[in-house]
Structure formats: C-alpha cells, structure tokens
C-alpha cells in the first residue's frame, strides 16, 4: 500500500483492481504504464474513493502516475494472478 497524507493506493500487490482513496480531491488522474513505458490505463478521478479495473493487465510490475491538483506522484504496482 502506498500511503501519503493526500492519498492511498492499494492493494499492492493486487489482482484485478486498484483502490485509490483521497483525503480530499478536486481534480485527479490515474495512469498505469507497463515496463516499456507504454500507457495501459488512464482514468479521471472525481470522487474520494475509486476502484480501477486492472483485469486486462498481464501479471507483472507496473508504474503508476497519479496527478492531483497539478501535483504528480509516481509509484510501482505489482499485478498478480
């Protein structure tokens, strides 16, 4: 789980979804990239809690980018079966 004073990204590792929860959110976007740097998933977030479906992704290590109110946060996420 990634824990920040602004957000949580969990579970990590995970299977078919990522949960993202915010303390407070006005404008956010969540992107997942594969190991080649290719964009796999892009989601606009407009609530304090969102589930992102990751069922289409193969098992592996991914990088995510979370943009909150023009602030960019990066992390790694592991997809398991």
C-alpha positions as CSV (number, residue, x, y, z in Angstrom):
1,X,0.0,0.0,0.0
2,X,1.2,3.5,-0.8
3,X,0.4,5.9,1.9
4,X,0.6,9.6,1.6
5,X,-1.0,12.4,3.5
6,X,-3.2,13.0,0.4
7,X,-4.0,9.5,-0.9
8,X,-3.8,5.7,-0.6
9,X,-3.2,3.3,-3.4
10,X,-3.9,-0.3,-2.5
11,X,-3.7,-3.4,-2.5
12,X,-0.1,-3.8,-3.6
13,X,0.5,-6.4,-4.9
14,X,-3.0,-6.8,-6.3
15,X,-5.1,-8.7,-8.8
16,X,-8.0,-7.2,-10.7
17,X,-8.4,-3.8,-9.2
18,X,-6.6,-0.9,-7.6
19,X,-8.4,1.1,-4.9
20,X,-7.5,4.8,-4.7
21,X,-8.7,6.9,-1.8
22,X,-8.2,10.6,-1.1
23,X,-8.3,12.8,1.9
24,X,-9.7,15.4,-0.4
25,X,-9.7,15.6,-4.2
26,X,-10.7,18.3,-6.6
27,X,-9.1,17.1,-9.8
28,X,-7.1,13.9,-10.3
29,X,-6.0,11.5,-13.0
30,X,-4.5,8.0,-12.6
31,X,-2.3,6.3,-15.3
32,X,-0.7,2.9,-15.4
33,X,2.3,2.2,-17.6
34,X,3.9,-1.2,-18.5
35,X,7.6,-2.0,-18.2
36,X,8.2,-0.5,-21.7
37,X,6.7,2.9,-20.6
38,X,3.5,2.4,-22.7
39,X,0.3,3.7,-21.3
40,X,-2.1,0.8,-20.4
41,X,-4.9,2.5,-18.3
42,X,-5.9,6.2,-17.9
43,X,-8.7,7.1,-15.6
44,X,-10.1,10.5,-14.5
45,X,-10.9,10.5,-10.7
46,X,-13.6,12.7,-9.3
47,X,-14.5,11.2,-6.0
48,X,-12.7,10.4,-2.7
49,X,-12.7,6.7,-3.4
50,X,-12.3,5.0,-6.8
51,X,-11.7,1.4,-7.9
52,X,-9.7,1.0,-11.1
53,X,-10.3,-2.3,-13.1
54,X,-6.9,-3.9,-13.9
55,X,-8.3,-7.2,-15.1
56,X,-7.0,-6.6,-18.7
57,X,-3.4,-6.3,-17.5
58,X,-0.9,-9.3,-17.6
59,X,0.9,-10.2,-14.4
60,X,4.0,-8.1,-13.8
61,X,5.4,-4.8,-12.4
62,X,3.8,-1.6,-13.5
63,X,4.4,2.1,-12.8
64,X,1.6,4.4,-12.0
65,X,1.3,8.2,-12.1
66,X,-1.2,10.0,-10.0
67,X,-1.8,13.6,-10.8
68,X,-3.7,15.5,-8.0
69,X,-4.3,19.2,-8.4
70,X,-1.2,19.6,-10.7
71,X,1.0,17.6,-8.3
72,X,2.5,14.4,-9.8
73,X,3.1,11.3,-7.7
74,X,4.8,8.1,-9.0
75,X,4.8,4.6,-7.7
76,X,5.1,0.9,-8.6
77,X,2.3,-1.6,-8.6
78,X,2.6,-5.4,-8.9
79,X,-0.2,-7.3,-10.7
80,X,-0.5,-11.0,-9.6
81,X,-2.9,-13.8,-10.7
